[in-house]
Amino acid sequence: MLSLNKVTLDQVVKRQFLYKITAYSGVYISLIILQVIAVLFSLNGVGNSTGGSERISLNIHYYSGNLIFVFTMLWVFIVSIIITSKAYRDEDFSFVTNRLSSDLSNVFFVLVVSVIGTITALMAKYLLQVIVLFLPKFDSFYHSPISMNIGSFLILGTLTAFLYILLCGAAGYFVGTLVRISSLFKILVPVLFVGYLFFGGFINQVSGLASIVEFFYLETSFITFVLKVLVTVFVLFAGSVAIFNRMGVRQ
């Protein structure tokens, strides 16, 4: 007997998205573990300086939460690659689905985990500050001054962190899609990444990664930065959808 119920695209995407939010719960545990590791590494500080006079000895240690955000960006990059794998793609076929609904649910999933990663990274940053505050070897704790309104600073800082994390998620999703095209990318992508880590400092003239990082990081206008990230994210996701739609069924 044929069903008279017609399932719309938004219903399918919603079901797949809600399923992935609950079924992929393991990624949240890995996020917490990575951020805890980042906090522990950050306790070593990012630098120190000494000074003083005959009667006073001054030892200054500098701490930063940047490593926490780096680990979070790495996490969302890897998670975005993983959800493009064949095993995860095949799970979508337990629903009434097509390639477009599968990609849209994945995009929404990357968006949500980027939000979660941003919130937990900010919480981990404040946890680092609390831990440093209670370390017995320090007599005082000093925050760098904020020149703008604290509310505006928090909003802009949170939005900036989220955009960087989302950008890494979109890049990971695109890389994962490329890997699905050919097994050659499984070897090529890690080789290029590791090769840059070892030789990028010696061949900056021909290194494209440094230029890409500077394209976003050195932008002075916040509005322009937001537009750059959003356009890049859209292009990466749209490119992934276009590539996946050209692949064979359940490939």
C-alpha positions as CSV (number, residue, x, y, z in Angstrom):
1,M,0.0,0.0,0.0
2,L,1.4,3.4,-1.0
3,S,1.6,6.1,1.6
4,L,-0.2,9.3,0.9
5,N,2.1,11.3,3.2
6,K,4.5,13.4,1.2
7,V,7.8,14.1,3.0
8,T,9.2,17.5,2.2
9,L,12.9,18.4,2.0
10,D,12.9,20.5,5.2
11,Q,11.3,17.6,7.2
12,V,14.0,15.2,6.0
13,V,16.8,17.6,6.8
14,K,15.4,18.3,10.2
15,R,15.1,14.5,11.0
16,Q,18.6,13.8,9.8
17,F,20.0,16.9,11.7
18,L,18.3,15.9,15.0
19,Y,19.6,12.3,14.5
20,K,23.2,13.5,14.0
21,I,23.1,15.8,17.0
22,T,22.3,12.9,19.3
23,A,24.0,10.0,17.5
24,Y,27.3,11.7,17.1
25,S,27.6,12.5,20.9
26,G,31.1,11.1,20.9
27,V,32.4,14.2,19.2
28,Y,31.5,16.3,22.3
29,I,33.5,14.1,24.6
30,S,36.5,14.4,22.3
31,L,36.0,18.2,22.4
32,I,36.1,18.3,26.2
33,I,39.2,16.1,26.3
34,L,41.1,18.3,23.7
35,Q,40.1,21.5,25.6
36,V,41.3,20.1,28.9
37,I,44.6,19.2,27.3
38,A,44.8,22.7,25.9
39,V,44.2,24.2,29.3
40,L,46.9,22.0,30.8
41,F,49.4,23.0,28.1
42,S,48.5,26.7,28.5
43,L,49.5,26.5,32.2
44,N,53.1,26.6,31.1
45,G,52.4,30.1,29.8
46,V,53.4,31.8,26.5
47,G,56.4,33.7,27.9
48,N,58.0,35.3,30.9
49,S,60.2,38.2,31.8
50,T,62.2,39.2,34.9
51,G,63.3,42.5,36.3
52,G,63.7,44.5,39.5
53,S,66.2,46.3,41.5
54,E,68.4,45.7,44.6
55,R,65.4,45.2,46.9
56,I,62.7,44.1,44.5
57,S,62.7,41.0,42.2
58,L,60.0,40.9,39.6
59,N,59.1,37.7,37.6
60,I,56.3,38.1,35.1
61,H,54.5,35.1,33.4
62,Y,52.3,35.6,30.4
63,Y,49.3,33.4,29.8
64,S,46.9,33.1,26.8
65,G,43.9,31.1,25.8
66,N,44.9,31.0,22.2
67,L,45.9,27.4,22.3
68,I,42.4,26.4,23.5
69,F,40.9,28.0,20.3
70,V,43.6,26.4,18.1
71,F,42.7,23.0,19.5
72,T,39.0,23.7,19.0
73,M,39.5,24.7,15.4
74,L,41.5,21.6,14.9
75,W,38.7,19.6,16.5
76,V,35.9,21.0,14.3
77,F,38.2,20.5,11.2
78,I,38.6,16.8,11.9
79,V,35.0,16.3,12.9
80,S,33.9,17.9,9.6
81,I,36.1,15.5,7.7
82,I,34.8,12.5,9.6
83,I,31.1,13.1,8.8
84,T,31.9,13.0,5.1
85,S,33.2,9.5,5.3
86,K,31.3,6.6,3.7
87,A,30.3,5.1,7.0
88,Y,28.6,8.3,8.1
89,R,27.1,8.9,4.7
90,D,25.5,5.5,4.6
91,E,23.7,6.2,7.8
92,D,21.7,8.9,5.9
93,F,20.1,6.2,3.8
94,S,18.2,4.9,6.8
95,F,16.0,7.9,6.1
96,V,14.0,8.9,3.0
97,T,16.8,11.1,1.7
98,N,18.8,12.4,-1.2
99,R,22.2,13.9,-1.6
100,L,21.0,17.5,-1.0
101,S,19.2,16.7,2.3
102,S,22.3,14.8,3.5
103,D,24.6,17.7,2.8
104,L,22.2,20.3,4.3
105,S,21.9,18.3,7.5
106,N,25.7,18.0,7.6
107,V,26.1,21.8,7.1
108,F,23.7,22.5,10.0
109,F,25.6,20.0,12.1
110,V,28.9,21.7,11.4
111,L,27.2,25.0,12.3
112,V,25.9,23.8,15.6
113,V,29.2,22.1,16.7
114,S,31.0,25.3,15.8
115,V,28.7,27.2,18.2
116,I,29.3,24.5,20.9
117,G,33.0,24.7,20.3
118,T,33.0,28.5,20.6
119,I,31.0,28.5,23.9
120,T,33.1,25.7,25.5
121,A,36.4,27.3,24.3
122,L,35.4,30.6,26.0
123,M,34.5,28.7,29.2
124,A,37.8,26.9,29.1
125,K,39.6,30.2,28.7
126,Y,38.0,31.6,31.8
127,L,38.7,28.3,33.6
128,L,42.4,28.8,32.7
129,Q,42.2,32.3,34.3
130,V,40.7,30.9,37.5
131,I,43.3,28.2,37.7
132,V,46.2,30.7,37.2
133,L,44.6,33.0,39.8
134,F,44.8,30.3,42.5
135,L,48.3,29.1,41.6
136,P,50.4,29.5,44.8
137,K,53.5,30.7,43.0
138,F,51.9,34.0,42.0
139,D,51.3,37.1,44.2
140,S,49.0,38.9,41.8
141,F,47.1,38.5,38.6
142,Y,46.7,41.2,36.0
143,H,44.4,41.3,33.0
144,S,45.4,43.2,29.8
145,P,43.3,46.4,29.7
146,I,40.2,46.6,27.4
147,S,39.9,49.9,25.6
148,M,36.3,49.4,24.4
149,N,33.1,48.7,26.2
150,I,33.2,45.3,27.9
151,G,29.9,44.2,26.3
152,S,31.0,45.1,22.8
153,F,34.3,43.4,23.4
154,L,32.7,40.1,24.5
155,I,30.3,40.2,21.5
156,L,32.9,40.9,18.9
157,G,35.4,38.5,20.5
158,T,32.8,35.7,20.6
159,L,31.7,36.3,17.0
160,T,35.3,36.4,15.8
161,A,36.1,33.1,17.5
162,F,32.9,31.5,16.1
163,L,33.7,32.7,12.6
164,Y,37.3,31.2,12.7
165,I,35.9,27.9,14.1
166,L,33.2,27.8,11.5
167,L,35.7,28.5,8.7
168,C,37.8,25.6,9.9
169,G,34.6,23.4,9.9
170,A,33.8,24.4,6.3
171,A,37.4,23.8,5.2
172,G,37.3,20.4,6.8
173,Y,34.1,19.5,5.1
174,F,35.5,20.5,1.8
175,V,38.7,18.5,2.3
176,G,36.6,15.5,3.4
177,T,34.6,15.8,0.2
178,L,37.7,15.9,-1.9
179,V,38.9,12.7,-0.1
180,R,35.7,11.0,-1.2
181,I,36.5,11.7,-4.8
182,S,39.7,9.9,-5.0
183,S,41.9,7.9,-2.6
184,L,44.8,10.0,-3.9
185,F,43.6,12.9,-1.7
186,K,43.9,10.7,1.4
187,I,47.6,10.7,0.9
188,L,48.0,14.2,-0.8
189,V,46.3,16.2,1.9
190,P,48.3,14.9,4.9
191,V,51.5,15.1,3.0
192,L,50.9,18.8,2.0
193,F,49.9,19.6,5.6
194,V,52.8,17.9,7.3
195,G,55.2,19.2,4.6
196,Y,54.1,22.7,5.3
197,L,54.7,22.3,9.0
198,F,58.2,21.2,8.4
199,F,59.2,23.3,5.4
200,G,56.7,26.2,5.4
201,G,59.1,28.5,7.3
202,F,61.8,27.9,4.7
203,I,59.7,28.4,1.6
204,N,57.4,31.2,2.6
205,Q,57.8,32.6,-0.9
206,V,55.9,29.7,-2.4
207,S,53.7,28.9,0.5
208,G,50.0,29.5,-0.1
209,L,48.8,28.7,3.4
210,A,50.6,31.7,4.9
211,S,48.9,34.0,2.4
212,I,45.5,32.4,3.2
213,V,46.0,32.9,7.0
214,E,47.1,36.5,6.4
215,F,44.0,37.1,4.2
216,F,41.8,36.7,7.2
217,Y,44.0,37.3,10.3
218,L,45.5,40.7,9.1
219,E,42.1,42.2,8.1
220,T,41.6,45.4,10.1
221,S,38.0,46.0,9.3
222,F,35.6,43.8,11.3
223,I,32.8,44.1,8.7
224,T,35.2,43.1,5.9
225,F,36.5,40.2,8.0
226,V,32.9,38.9,8.5
227,L,32.1,39.2,4.8
228,K,35.4,37.4,3.9
229,V,34.6,34.5,6.2
230,L,31.0,34.2,5.3
231,V,31.7,34.2,1.5
232,T,34.5,31.7,2.0
233,V,32.3,29.4,4.1
234,F,29.5,29.6,1.5
235,V,31.9,28.8,-1.3
236,L,33.4,25.8,0.5
237,F,30.0,24.3,1.5
238,A,28.5,25.0,-2.0
239,G,31.6,23.4,-3.6
240,S,31.2,20.3,-1.4
241,V,27.5,20.0,-2.3
242,A,28.3,20.3,-6.0
243,I,31.0,17.7,-5.8
244,F,29.0,15.3,-3.8
245,N,26.0,15.6,-6.2
246,R,28.3,14.5,-9.1
247,M,29.3,11.3,-7.3
248,G,27.6,7.9,-7.8
249,V,24.8,6.7,-5.6
250,R,26.1,5.8,-2.1
251,Q,29.7,6.3,-3.2
